[in-house]
Amino acid sequence: MKNLRIAVVEDNKARRELLQLLIDTTDGLECVGVFEDGRDIVQHLTNLRPDVVLMDIDMPHVNGIEALIALRAKLPTIKVLMQTVFEEEEKIFDAIIAGADGYILKKASPDKLLEAIIDVTQGGSPMTPTIARQVLSVFKNKHERVKRHDFSLSIREQEVLSYLVQGLSYKMIADKCNVSYSTVNTHITHIYEKLQVNSAPQAVVKAIELNLK
């Protein structure tokens, strides 16, 4: 099995070097590039073709949100995990809208970070309950609450959505529901259609916002 290719975009030199070392010393992972900000990120990653990008949110010149928007326009299949801290609730919300695949707290342990990298490549959407609650707070304070609708989710779809909110990967959901991976993928496709969202983070936020979980 080929190594997962990881790129790091982080303005703090010490953290950037630690992330590179962690990735390169982990079986099955390979750090293919490190960058101090989002300048020319599309060009860099077009050449490198990573599977996952660890993207800092706060960076000089071109920040993580701007870089994410540029990547989604040109390289939509690359998984992007935003690196964040608790004080950045509104930026996390902006990252959801821009299409981030998950969120990693900078204080997370190395094991949790590696778990999140693997998880996102398997269809998961790493987002801790703490971050989910903070995102919900932004919704409440900055946006009108959407009226509750009958989204006609089946019992199984509600169950799968609940597991998404808990941060489980597709594989873990399949095990919990005793169904195949492809069946879970089908359920999640239907959930996206019914909730009118395009990603797992958006589905999670909408589930919390409307108390659908």
N, C-alpha and C positions, 0 to 999 in steps of 0.2 A: 504494500500500500504506500502511495506516495505521501510525502510530508505535506501538512497543511502550510501554506505560504502566508506569512503574517507580515504586515507593514505597520510601523509605529509612527504616529504623527504627534509629537509632544515637544513643547518648548523648553521644558526643564531638562538640562543636559544630564544631570545625575539620574533622574528617573528614566530618561530615554535609554541610557546605557544599562540600567538595571533591567528594564523590560527586554532589551535585546539579549542580555545574558540569560534571563529566565527562559525566554522562548528557545534560544539556541541550545540550551542544556536540557530541554524537555523532549523526550522521544516523540516522534511524529509531528513535531513542529519545526519550522524554519523561518527565521527572520530574514526577509528579502529586501528590506529597506527601512531606514529611519530618517525622519524629516523633522525640522524644528518648527515648522508652521505649514499652512496650507497653500503657499505659493507654488504655482505650476503643478499642483497635486494630480490633476487629471493626466498631464503628460507623463509624470513620473510613474503613476500606477498603470497607465496604459502599457508601458514597457514592462513593468514588473508582474502584472497580473496576479496580485495576491488574492487569497481566498477571503481573508479577514483583514480589516483595518482597525487598529486601536487609535481612536481619534480624540485628542484633547479638545475640550470646548474653548477654553480661554487661551488664545495664542495671539501674538502680535501679527501685524500685516494682514494675514488672511486667517480668520478664526475657524474653529471647527464647524460651526453651522454653515458658514459660507463655503467651506471646502466640501461639506456633505452635500449641499445643494448642487455644486458643480459636478460631483461624482455621480449623483443620481441622474443627472441629465445625460452624461456620457457613458458611464459604466454602471448601469443599474443593478447588475447581478452581484456585485461585490458586497459582502456583508460588512457593515460598519457598526462597531461598538464604540459608543461615546464614553470617554473617561470624564467623570464629573465629581463634584463635591456637593455637600448639602446646601450650600448657599446659592446654588444656581438653578433654582426651581423653574424660573421662567425660560431659561435657556434649554432646559430639558424639554419643556413643552414645545419650544421652537424646533428642537431636534426631532420630536415626534412628527410634527407637521412636515418637516423636511424629509422624513423617511428613514430615520435611524432604526437599526435592527435590535438595539439593546443599549443598556447603560451600566457602566462599571464604576462603582465608587472607588476613588483613588486610595482609600484606606483599606480596601478589600485585601484579604490574604492572597499570597501567590496561588494557593490551591483554588480559591474561588475565582480568580482571574482566569486560570487555565481551564477550569470547568466551564466558565462562560464562553470562552473561545470555542471549545468543542461543541457546547450546547447550541450556539448560534449557527454552526455549520450543519447541525442536524435538525434545523427547523425551529429551535427554541428562540425565546426572546428574553434574555436576561434582564430583569428589572426587579429590584428588591421591593418588598412591601412598603418600605420607608419612602423610596422614590415614588412609587405609585401614589402614596398618600399625598406627597408634595405636589405631584402633577395635578391631582384632583383639587388641591387647594388653589392652584393657579386657575383652573377652570372656574371654580366658584367665585374667585375674586375678580377675574378679568373678563369673563365671558358670560353671556346669558346661559342659564341652564336649558338644555334641550328638553322639550316636553316629552314625557314618557310615551313611547309608541309600542304597539304590539308588533314585535319583529318576527313573530311566528317561528321562534326557535324551537326545534324539537327537544324532547327531554335529553336525548343523547348530545345534541348540539349545546344545550345548556351545561351539561356535564363537562364536555370538552372545553367550553369557554371558561368554566370555573378552574379547570386545570391550567389553562393559559394564564389566568390571573395569578395563579400560584407560581408561575415561572417554569412549569414543566416543559421539557422538550417533546417533540412529536413522538419519539420513541418511548419516553416515559409515559405519555398519555396512552399510547397503544397498549402498554403493559397494564396500566391501571384499568382500562376499559376492556381488556382481553380481546382486542381487535388488531388487525394488521396496520402497519405504518401507512399504507396507501388509503385505508379506510379513514384513518385520522386526517390525512391530508384532504380527503374529499369533504369530511365534516367541516374542516376549517375553511375550505374554499366557500362552502355554503354560508358559513358564519360571516365571512367577509362580505359576501354579496348581500346578505340580509341586513347587516349593520352599516353597509355602505362605507367600508374602510378598505385600506389597501395593505395593511401590515398587521402583525401580531401586536406590536405596541399600541397602535391605534385602536385595535379591538379591545385590548386590556383597559385602556383609558375610558373608552365608551362604556364598557361593562361596569366599571367602577362608578362612572359619572351617573349612569342611569340605574345603578343598583341591579344589574342583570345577572351578576355572578351568583 
